[in-house]
Every structure is written in structure tokens, then in C-alpha cells.
Amino acid sequence: MKLLLDSTRCQGYGLCQEAAPALIDLDDWGYAAVPDTAVPPGEQSAARAAVEICPNHALRTAK
């Protein structure tokens, strides 16, 4: 599973980072950044939670 970010939709709320702090970093302005790597098995539920909590639907998961 990968966590994908549509940066044009991110509004910098930071809720995703609260849900998945090991997977999502915030830049100096509060916008999300995700690594271009697979989500570790132990973090997959956190990735799903981050996707669900994003008010602008800027995150999604992919296989």
C-alpha cells in the first residue's frame, strides 16, 4: 500500500499528521508531505485513518 497526496487539495489543516505521525510530515506552512515509499504493515491502519480524516480529500491509498 502507498499513501498518495494531491498537494493541490491540501489546505494545511494538519489532521492527517495527527492521525499518522509516522507517515506524514508537515512543512513550515503546515502542508502535508508523504514519502514515495510503501506504507509499513504496522502503519496501514494509520494511513487509512489519515485518508478518512482529511476534510479536503487530499489523501488516498493505492496498492
Kinemage of the C-alpha trace (Angstrom):
@kinemage 1
@onewidth
@group {chain A} dominant
@subgroup {mainchain}
@vectorlist {calphas} color= white
{ca met a 1} P 0.000 0.000 0.000
{ca lys a 2} L 1.131 3.550 -0.741
{ca leu a 3} L -0.171 6.795 0.664
{ca leu a 4} L -0.683 9.374 -2.080
{ca leu a 5} L -1.144 13.111 -1.667
{ca asp a 6} L -2.793 15.551 -4.051
{ca ser a 7} L -0.927 18.635 -2.858
{ca thr a 8} L -3.260 20.944 -4.781
{ca arg a 9} L -6.093 19.892 -2.458
{ca cys a 10} L -4.173 20.145 0.820
{ca gln a 11} L -5.182 23.182 2.873
{ca gly a 12} L -2.757 22.645 5.751
{ca tyr a 13} L -5.178 21.579 8.487
{ca gly a 14} L -2.700 19.004 9.823
{ca leu a 15} L -5.343 16.474 10.833
{ca cys a 16} L -3.706 13.801 8.694
{ca gln a 17} L -0.403 14.193 10.512
{ca glu a 18} L -2.162 13.768 13.844
{ca ala a 19} L -3.690 10.510 12.558
{ca ala a 20} L -0.455 9.187 11.021
{ca pro a 21} L 2.562 10.989 12.502
{ca ala a 22} L 4.995 8.297 11.366
{ca leu a 23} L 3.852 8.653 7.744
{ca ile a 24} L 3.117 12.336 7.200
{ca asp a 25} L 5.323 15.356 7.735
{ca leu a 26} L 4.162 18.955 7.699
{ca asp a 27} L 6.199 21.675 6.028
{ca asp a 28} L 6.852 25.106 7.558
{ca trp a 29} L 3.401 26.288 6.423
{ca gly a 30} L 1.526 23.222 7.704
{ca tyr a 31} L 1.055 21.453 4.375
{ca ala a 32} L 1.402 17.681 4.234
{ca ala a 33} L 4.260 15.761 2.675
{ca val a 34} L 4.322 11.989 2.293
{ca pro a 35} L 7.261 9.780 1.304
{ca asp a 36} L 7.196 7.962 -2.013
{ca thr a 37} L 7.568 4.573 -0.334
{ca ala a 38} L 5.314 1.733 0.718
{ca val a 39} L 3.421 2.096 3.977
{ca pro a 40} L 4.802 -0.400 6.508
{ca pro a 41} L 2.276 -3.085 7.504
{ca gly a 42} L 2.061 -1.756 11.060
{ca glu a 43} L 1.106 1.725 9.816
{ca gln a 44} L -1.606 0.795 7.312
{ca ser a 45} L -4.491 1.475 9.684
{ca ala a 46} L -2.983 4.905 10.472
{ca ala a 47} L -2.738 5.613 6.725
{ca arg a 48} L -6.420 4.749 6.289
{ca ala a 49} L -7.332 6.967 9.244
{ca ala a 50} L -5.413 9.878 7.704
{ca val a 51} L -7.275 9.424 4.425
{ca glu a 52} L -10.628 9.404 6.220
{ca ile a 53} L -9.938 12.461 8.382
{ca cys a 54} L -8.726 14.775 5.599
{ca pro a 55} L -11.509 17.343 5.066
{ca asn a 56} L -10.348 18.132 1.518
{ca his a 57} L -9.816 14.540 0.357
{ca ala a 58} L -6.174 15.287 -0.462
{ca leu a 59} L -5.013 11.792 0.547
{ca arg a 60} L -5.733 8.360 -0.837
{ca thr a 61} L -4.221 4.908 -0.668
{ca ala a 62} L -3.174 2.746 -3.593
{ca lys a 63} L -1.836 -0.776 -3.948
